[in-house]
Amino acid sequence: MGIKKIVRLFLVFLLVFSTLGVTPKKTEAATNILDSGGFETNFWEDGSWNVTTSNWDGLDIQHFNYTDDQWITADTGNYALKYWVKDTVTGNQSFSVSQTVTSLPAGSYQLSVRSMGGADNEAGSITVFAGDSTTAATSTTGYNSWETVTLNFDIAEDTTNFQVGAIVEGAPDAWGI
C-alpha cells in the first residue's frame, strides 16, 4: 500500500480565526504546507490568507493576540483570526478565509478546523472547504468551547493551485475565533 497523506487544517475562531494549518502526513512525520496556518503572522500584512466578503462595513475581522483576553483558553499558538458581525447590520453576513496550495500530490487528506465563539443568537457558523468538497455548517457553542470541524477528501491526481479555507456566517452580534 502507498504512503497515505493527511492534511490537517486548523481554523480556530475565537472572536476570530485562531489556527489554520494544512499538514501532509507520511507515516509519523507531518509538515505544515500552509503559510501561517495558525495565523501566527499578521495575514493583513503578509497576505498569507485571502479574506473576502461582500460587506466590509458589516464585519470586524482582526489578527488577534490571545494575550489581549485574560480569560481565554488559547487553543494553540499565540494568535488567531477573530471576527464579529456588527450589531448595526441587518441580516446575516459572511466572509471567507482561504489559501491556495500551489502543489498538492494525489492522496487522501483530512482538513480540520478548530473554532469557538458565541452561542445561540450570537453563534457563528463555519463551513470548511477544500476544492469542491465542503463540510456541513457547524455553529459555535460558547466562549472557550473549542470544537473541531473535519473534512476528509481525496485528490485523484497531482493538483496545482488547490484552494482550502472556511466560510463564516452569522447574524448581527455573532462572533468567534
N, C-alpha and C positions, 0 to 999 in steps of 0.2 A: 504494500500500500504506500502511496506517495506521502510527501510531507503535507500535513494539513495546516493551513494558515488561518489564524484567528485574528480578527481586528477588533479592538475594543475602543469605543468612543465614549468618553466620559463627559457628559454635559451636566454641569451642576448649575442649578438655578436657585439662587438664594435671594432674592430681590434682584437677581440677575444670574447669568450662567456662571458656573464655577469651573468645571473641568470638562474639556472636550479633547479627547485623545484617541487616536487610532493606532493600534499596535498589532502588527502581524506576529504570529507566534509559530516558531518552528520548534517542535518538541517543547523544551522548557524555556528557552530564551525568547524574550519579547523585546521589540524595539518600537518606539513610538514613530509612526510615519507621518503624523500631522505636525504642522508648525504650531507651537504654543497650544497643544491640545488641552492643557489645564488652565489656559488663559493667564499664564504667569507673566507674559509680556502684554503690553498695552495694545490690544488689537486695533484701536483707533489710530495709533501712531505707526505701527509697523505693517498694517494691512494683512495680518495673518488670517483674519476671519473677515468674511464679507457679510455685513449686516444690511438687510434691505427691509423696507416697509413702504406702504403707500401713504402713511400719515405720520411723519416725523413729529408733528405737533401733539399727537396723542400719546406719545410714549416717552419715557425717560429710561435710557439704556446706558449703563455705566460699566467701566472697568473697576471692579470693587475689590478693596483690600479687606480681608476678614478682620484685621485688627481695628477697623473702624466701627465694629459692633462687638461690644464686650460680652454679650450674651450668646453669641452664635457658636454653635459647634461646627467648626470648619470641617468640610468633608475631606479635602486633600489640597495640598499646596497652600499658597498664601493669598491667591486672588481668584476671582470669579467674574462671570458676566451677571450683572444684576439688572432687573427690569421692573418697571411699574407702569401700568396703564393708567394714565392720568384720570382723575375723577371729573374733569371738565369735558370729557368726550361723551358722545352718545353712541351706544352700540359697541360691539366687540371690536378690538383692534388686534392686529397680528404683525409679526415680523419673523424673518428667517435669519439664521446664522449658519453660514456654510463655508466649506473649504474644498478646494479642488485638489485631489490626489493626482499628481501628474502621471504616475505609472503604477498600476496595480496588477500583480500577477494573478493568473487564474487560480481559483481555490475557494474554499469555504471560509466565510467571515462572520464575525459577530461584532455588532456595533452597540455599545451600551452607553446610556446617558444617566447621570446622577442629577437629581433635582430636588428642590424643596421650595415651598412658598406658601402663599395664602391658602385658606380653606374656604369651603362653601362659596359665597358670593365673591370672595377675593382670590379664588383659586385661578392659577394659570393652567393652561393645557399645553402639553408638549407632544409633538409628533416627530419621531426620529425618521430620517430618510437616508438612503444610500442608493444613488442612481434612481431607478424607478420603484424600488422597494420602500415601503413605509410601515410604521407601526400604527396601531390604533392610538388615538389621542389619549393621553394619561394626564389626569389633573393632579395638581399639588394638593397636599392634605394638611399642611400646617407648618408653622415655624419650627425649624430644626428636625422636621420629619422627612429625612432624606429617603428617596426611593430611586430604584434603578429601572430604566426602560431599556429593553434589549431587542435588537433586530438581528436575526440570523439571515444571511443571504449568500448566494453563490455567484461567482464570476466564472463563466464558461471558458473564456479565453482572455489572455493578457489584454488589459484595458488602459487607455490613456485618458487623462482629464475626467476622472470619475469624481462626481460631487457627493459629499456627505454633509450632514448637518441636522438641524432641527427647525421646526416651525413652532412658534409660541403664539398662543392666542389667549385673550382674556377680556372680560367685561371691565368697565371702569372700576378702578381700585384693585384690580388683580395685580399680583406681584410675585416675584420668585427669583431664585438664583439657579 
